[in-house]
Amino acid sequence: MKRNFKKFFSSNDRAITIIALAITIIILMILAGVSITFALGENGITQLAQNSENEINDILEGSIKDIEDIKNEVNDYTKPPSDKKPTTIKEAIDSEYRFEETTTLIDETTDLTIPVPAGFIVLGNKHDNKVKYSSTPSINDGIVIAEAKTISTSGKSEGNEFVWVPIYSDKPVYSTENGKKVGQLYDFSKDSSGNVSSSKRLYEEGNSYREPAIVVGDDKKSYDANQSYYKTILGLSGPEAFEQQLQKEFDEMIESITYYKGFYIGRYETGNLSEKLDTIPIVAKGRIDISNANWYYIYQNSKKILGTNNESAKTSMIWGCLWDATLNWFLKSSSSSDAKYVVDSANKGNYKGAQIEGESVAIATGTNEDYAVKNIYDMAGNMREFELSAHDANARTYRGGSCSNDADSSHSAGSRSYTQPSSKNIYYGSRAIMYIKK
């Protein structure tokens, strides 16, 4: 019998195609179910992704918290502990407030005021630098300020420190001669009853002790007129330019202290002295590098103690009239020992034999509390301290004697003597002052 194979295969192909299609649909449905379960099930991709997202968020939240904690710790040492700016000296000490702008504080004891420049903190006893105040801190105690950036995490000051010195109208710091301001210097003496007093020195143009002034030698070609000093070290065109610069600096200082009724004196002898122009001196405790630089290098570098771009305050080598103003403040003290110190500094300074019998031994700044008056160290003994005043035509003034001198009245805190400004040795140093910019 003859079969129609064409017809047979055609009908069977359709059946097979339908069966294959059905099987394919079933397989696709199974795969779809598996895919949905894999994606949306308890352990599916979506859930895993969600879990991962949650874990990442937890990590981020923890990291943000850690960052915030670190930020807060940093703020403890870089920002004021309180948002409330103090108005009194005591509040500033108690709060350890770090001033971000020049702020005037009230002395609750005397009603006097003290300006604190930006970037400084008023030091208290807790700062471990032997600050001594009354129960209610007063300007009469010697208020100490320090750069806030140098306060360590333990609260210790490791940088520049200054003490506020008030100016009194009965002891002016300047006078006017020939139409220009000049420093008012004082002599200090003790009468037969032991009372210490000061008297004004007469100003003599070109002679004796005076400021501001240049010294050019008897030949008019030495010291300030020598280009090794005025050009190489000071960067000036000649002695006339230096004379003008000194007068300008003096006038700026007088304007400030007249307005604020005081200035800051270095708590310690100036450290990090050298005969290099890239040196930045420091007024800090524990320094032994306080000598071996001539007057010109100390003068030039003392301007850089706060850096070259400080907008709140300026520093310089101390003027003679401000050394005397500090001693006049001591004379007004309720403590008779403070007044005595001015003319008799024995046992209050590092003089010859104080460390080793018969020997001249210098000590680090701030070493001995007995050598401090109103929180200011070593104005007598240790180093002969250069100041800005001139003497005659050949010398600059130094104050206070040194560890190579005997402890007598000729080397007391109130004494003055002179030497060539080019001189340097292990017994010559200096002290800085700081005043608020107007």
Secondary structure as GFF3:
##gff-version 3
##sequence-region A 1 438
A	DSSP	alpha_helix	5	40	.	.	.	ID=ss1
A	DSSP	alpha_helix	45	78	.	.	.	ID=ss2
A	DSSP	alpha_helix	89	95	.	.	.	ID=ss3
A	DSSP	beta_strand	103	106	.	.	.	ID=ss4
A	DSSP	beta_strand	113	116	.	.	.	ID=ss5
A	DSSP	beta_strand	120	122	.	.	.	ID=ss6
A	DSSP	three_ten_helix	125	127	.	.	.	ID=ss7
A	DSSP	three_ten_helix	139	141	.	.	.	ID=ss8
A	DSSP	beta_strand	144	147	.	.	.	ID=ss9
A	DSSP	three_ten_helix	148	150	.	.	.	ID=ss10
A	DSSP	beta_strand	161	166	.	.	.	ID=ss11
A	DSSP	beta_strand	174	177	.	.	.	ID=ss12
A	DSSP	beta_strand	180	183	.	.	.	ID=ss13
A	DSSP	beta_strand	186	190	.	.	.	ID=ss14
A	DSSP	beta_strand	196	200	.	.	.	ID=ss15
A	DSSP	beta_strand	209	210	.	.	.	ID=ss16
A	DSSP	three_ten_helix	223	225	.	.	.	ID=ss17
A	DSSP	alpha_helix	227	230	.	.	.	ID=ss18
A	DSSP	alpha_helix	239	260	.	.	.	ID=ss19
A	DSSP	beta_strand	262	266	.	.	.	ID=ss20
A	DSSP	alpha_helix	295	301	.	.	.	ID=ss21
A	DSSP	three_ten_helix	302	304	.	.	.	ID=ss22
A	DSSP	beta_strand	313	317	.	.	.	ID=ss23
A	DSSP	alpha_helix	320	331	.	.	.	ID=ss24
A	DSSP	alpha_helix	336	343	.	.	.	ID=ss25
A	DSSP	three_ten_helix	369	371	.	.	.	ID=ss26
A	DSSP	beta_strand	372	373	.	.	.	ID=ss27
A	DSSP	beta_strand	376	377	.	.	.	ID=ss28
A	DSSP	beta_strand	384	391	.	.	.	ID=ss29
A	DSSP	beta_strand	395	399	.	.	.	ID=ss30
A	DSSP	three_ten_helix	409	411	.	.	.	ID=ss31
A	DSSP	beta_strand	416	419	.	.	.	ID=ss32
A	DSSP	beta_strand	428	430	.	.	.	ID=ss33
A	DSSP	beta_strand	432	436	.	.	.	ID=ss34
###
